[in-house]
Amino acid sequence: MEHNVVKTIIGAVALSSAAIAGPIAGPDIQAPPAPNSGSFCDTLGNIGKLYKNSDNPYIQEVSVFGRAHFTYAHVNGSDSAGNDFDQDFEEVRRARIGTKIKAFNGFELLFRANMVSDNKSRGGNDRDWGYQDFDEAYLSYNFGTIAGIDDVKLGYGRYKIAVGAESQQSSKKIKTVERSAISNKTFTNRYTGFLLSGKRGNVDATVGVLSLDDSDFVGNWDAGNAIFVDTTIKIGAHDYDFDALYNLDEGTADDQVGMDFLFASSIATERNIGGWNVLFNAIYGHNGDSSAAGAGDGGSFWGFIVLPSKFIVEDKVEAVFRYQYQGSSKQNGINTTRRYFGQAVGNSDGSGDNSPEGDQHHSIYAGLNYYFCGDHSKLMIGAEYENLSTPTGTADGTTLWAAYRMYF
């Protein structure tokens, strides 16, 4: 019943907003420019843009959007006991649909829902289509300039909160089939919270107060809390992005979302080196007090990522590489990737755990991306080698990736 109500609300908001906006024709409509890639790409890029009129005092924009991501992976290697494994995985990685409305020259309302739950990649047999939960759902207002700070925006709702450059990059535009293991560790979850952002000079900052309530929609404030900071500073010709998340209720029952660290921090920057775009990202955090219930393994963790990419055929074929290292002060302080190497190890050693733990983890990725319509439609192939040092030995393996990503 609750799911049907939620879906009805989304549909009603989109339809009523279009009706308030008035006819979608006339000289004031700001039609988006068509890309040069042809009619299919034109349609894919613009089909969701239902209405846009900056002169309308009530409704300035109404759009719908969605994404569908499919992944195949073949993993072979050995677990920490020396047992060999050779496994295949296929998954509907993401299927999401949403709507965004800009109104009254400052308000923005966004809903985005997950429309599939696929357990096949975790050893299950279910692929459940239909509404699952909300990815994000929030209302924000842009106040403009206040006290010399530009684009002051305050929002409230369910947000996707992440620490680290890969984690903050949308899944629509990531250059590798999956994010690195340490980026997945600091990606965390969806949180109910207040976010306040603004810009001044070379500084762009966001601060947030979050609830640790585990909810499928906008949650309440009966659980624990966390604090989030994200700042981009331009120094010279380069941007430096710093972000951090601190869990005020780590290791307690109030942490309903199960964030598995006390705090995490990241600094990242990009450079153009010899025609390659290179991302550098360093991450440091602490798992928390290992004596507290549910606090995990305790101790600090750290890592870094180097991700170079370059188009070898302009706008069509992109070469991508990534090296990731992560370590910890405890024997079980970090995890390998869950998809799909971690699942293969868990299947092999009989634990069923798709997050094998250790104190050192290396991964090397090499791949090619073919862009049919930019990030709107692309094919991704790659190979990734991983090596995890555990208290009982070393687990390692190679994953061959193939994926299709599209969004509108």
N, C-alpha and C positions, 0 to 999 in steps of 0.2 A: 504494500500500500504506500509506504513512504517513498519507494523508488518511483512509483507512478506519479505521485504528487510532485516530486522534484522535476521529472521530465516534463510534466504539464506546465510548471512554472517557467522553465526555460523556453518552451515553445510560445507561451503566452507573452513573455517579455519581448521576444524577437518580433512577433507579429504585431503586437500593440504598438511597439516603437515605430515600426514602419508605417503604421496607420497614422500615428501622430505626426510623423514627419511630412506626410502629404505625398503628392504624386512624385514619382521618381523620374520626372522628365522636366526639361526646361533649361534655359540658358545658364542658371546658377549652379547646376550640377557640375562638380569637379570630377570629371572622368579620369581615372588613372591611366597613365600612358601604357600602351601595349608594348610588350617586349618584342624583340626582333626574331624570336625563335620559331615563329610559326603559330598557326591557329590553335593547336593543342596546348602549347605552352601558354599562349595568351589566355585561353579558357581556364586553364588550371590556376593561373596566377590571379585571375580576376573574378572567377565565378562566385566567390564568397562575398564580394563587395557589393552589398545590396543597395546601399545608399550613402552618399557623401555630399554635404552641402554646408560649407562653413558659414553661409549667410543666414541659415535657419536658426532662429534664437532658441529653439526647443531641442531639436535633435540634429546633431551635426554629422553623425556617422552611425551606420548599422552594418554589421558584417557577421557572417558565420564562417567557421573555419574547422578544419579537421586534419588528421594525419593518420597514415597507415604504414606500419613498419613490419617487415618480415625478415626473419633471420634463419640461416642454416649454418651449422657448425659441425665440423668433424674434429674430435679431440683424441690424440693418442699420447701415451706417456706412461709413467709409473708413479705409484703412491709412495709414501714414506717407508713402507715395509718392503718395497721392491717389487710389488705386484704390478704387472703390466695391465693397461686398459686401452681400449679402442672403441670409442662411442660416437654416435651421431645424435644431433639435436636439431629440431626444427621448431620454430615458434612464431606465433603472431606477437611480435615484440610490443607493439603499441597500436591501439586504435582509439582515437579520441575525437570528440566533436564538441564544439563550443560556439558561443556567441559573444560579441563585444558591442557595446553601445556607448557612444559619446554624446552627452547631452548637457544643455544649459551652460555651454561654454566653460566647462571645467570638470564636470562629472564623467567618470568612466566606470562602467559596470561590465564585469567579465565573468562568465561561467565556462568551465571546460570540464567535461566528464570523461572518465575512462569507460570504454565500451566493450572490453574483452578481458577475461581472466584466463590465462593459458598456463596450465600446470604440467603440460607435457615435458617441458624442459627441466622440470624438477622431479621427474619420475612418475608423474600422475598421468591419467588418461583423459582429463577433462579439458575442454576448451569452451568456456562458457561465454557466449555472446550476449550482449545486452548491458544495460547500465550496471556498473560495479560500484563506483564511488566518484567523488569529484577530485579532479587533479588540482584545479584552482577555482576559487569563487570569491571575488572581492569587489568592493566599491571604493573608489578613490576620488579625491577632488584636488585640482591644481589651482592654488591660490595666486599663481603668478609670482610677482616679486614682492618680498617682505623684508624690510630692513636690509636691503642690499643683497639679499639672497634670491636668486632666480629659480623659477620652476619649483616653488615650494609645493610639495604634494603630500597629502596625508591620506592613507588608505587603511581599510580594515577588512579582514576576511581571512580566507584560507589561501595561504601562499606557499609556493615552492621555495624553500630556503636551502641554499647550498654554499659550501666553502670550497674555494679552488676554481681555477680557470676552466678546466674541463667540466666540472660540475655545474658551473653557471652558464655554460654554453648550452643553448637549447638542443634537444635531441634532433630537431629538424636540421641542424647545421653542424653537428659534430663531424669531424673528419675521419674518425675511426669507427668501426662497427660498434664497439663498446668503449666506454670510458675506462681509464686505468683503475687498478684495484684501490689505490689510495684515494682517488677521486670518488669512487663509489663509497668508501668509508666516510668521507666528509660530505657526501651528498645529503645525508640524513633523511628528511621526511617532508611532509606537508604540515604546516602549522597554522593555527589561528593566531592572528596577531595584528598589532598596529605597526605600520611602516611609515616613517617620515623621511622625505628626501628633499634635496635641494642642491643648487650649484652656485658657486661663487669663484670667480677668477678661474684658476686652473684646478679647482677641487670640486668633485662631484661626490656627494656622500648620501648614504642611507643608514638610518638606525631603526631598530625594531625591538619591540617587546613581544614575546611569543608565549603562547600557552602550550603546554605539553599534553593537552587533552587529545586522546586518540578518537577521532571522529571521522566519518565519511564525508561530512560537510563542514560548515563553519562550526567549530566546537565551542565549549564554554571555558570558564576560568576556574574550574574546581580542581584542576590538576596542578602540576608544577609549572615553572616558568624558565625561559631562556632569554638571552640578550644577543642581538645580532648587529654587526657593524660591517658596512661595505663602503670603501672609499677609493676613488680613482683620482690620482694626482698626476698632472702633466708636468714633467720636468724637462725643459728643453724641447726636443722633438718627440719624446717618448712618454707613453702613459705607464704608470705603475699602479696596479690594482692590489689593494690590501683588504682582506675580509676576515672576520673572526666570529665565532659563535661560542657562547659560554652557557653551559647548562647549570642553572642555579639549584636544581634538584636531582643531580646525577646520583644514581645508586639508590633511589628511593622509589616507593610505589607511586609517587606522584608523577614520575616520568613514564607516562602511559604510552608515549610513542616509541619508547625503547631506544633512544639515542645512546649509542654505546661509547660515549666519551664525555669527559668533563668539559674540555674545550678543544677547539681546533682553530688554526689560523693559517693564512695563505698570503703569499706575495707573488705577483706574476707580472710579466712584461713580454712584449713581442718585439722582434727585430727583423729587419730585412738583411740577410747575409748571403751575398753571392747569388741574388735572385731568389733565394728561399725565404719564405715567411717562417720564422722560428719562434715558437712559444717556449718560454722558460717559466717554470712554476715550482716554488718551494713551499712545503707544507710542514707545520709542526703542531703537535697537540699532546694532550694527556688523556689517558683512558679513565682516570679517576682513582678513587680509593678502592683497592681490591678487597678490602675488608667489608665494604658495604654490600648489602644484598643487591644482586643484579647489576653490580658495577662493572662486570667484565673482568679483564685480566690485570688492570692497573698499569702503572708505569707510563712513560712518555712514548710517543711515536713520531716519526718524521719521514720525509721523503722528498723527491724532486722528480720533475718531468721535463723532458726536452722533446718537442714535437715540431719537426720541420715539415713543410709542405710546399709544393710547387706545381703549377700547371705545366705539363710537358706537351700538351696540345691545348692551345688557348681556349679557355672557357669550357673545355670538354673533358680532358683527361688530366687528373691530378694525382701526383705521387705523394704518398704520406708515409712518414716514419715516426716512431715514438719509442723512446727509452724511458722506463720508469724504475726507480729504486725506492723501496720503503724498508724501514727498520724500526725496532722497538727495544726498549730497555728490559722488557720481560720476554720470556720464552714464547708466550702466546699473545703478543701485543698487537699483531697485525694479521690481516686475512688476505688470501689470494682472491682473484676474481670469482664471483659466484657463477657467472655465465661465461663459459660452460665448463671450463677447466675445474673449478671448484666442485661442481656437481659430479663430474667424472671421477674425481678423487674420492668423494663421499660414497659414490656407488661402488667403487673398487674396494675400499677398505671396510665396507659394511656399516659405516657410521650413518650414512644417509645425510650427513652434514654437508651442505654446499658451501660452507665457509671455513675450509681448513685453516688453522692458525699456525703462526710461527713467529720468528724474530727477524728474518730477512727475506725479502722477495724482490726478484728482478723480473722484468718483462721487456721484450723487444717486439715491436710491431712493424710490419711493412705491408703497404697496400696500395691499391689503385682505385680511384673513384671516377666513374663515368657519369657525366651530367647530361641528362636528356633535356632538362629545363631548369638548369641551375639546381639549387637545393630543393626546388619543388618536386623534382623527379630525378632520382639518381640510383645507380647501381654501384655497390661497394664490394670489393673483394680484398682479402688480406690474409696474412699468416702471422701468428703471434706465438713466441716461445716464452714460457714462464718457468721459474725455478723458485721453490719455497723451502726454506730451512725450518724444520719443525723440531720439537724436542725428541722425536723418535727417528729422525732421518730426513732425507730430502725427497720432496715430490717435484717432479718436473714433467713438462709435456708441451706439445705443439697443437695449436688450434688453427684450423683452416676455416676462414670466414667467407660467407657470401650473404649479401643482404640487399633488399630493395627498400628505399625510403621515398615516401611522397607526402606532400601536404598541399592544402589549398587554403 
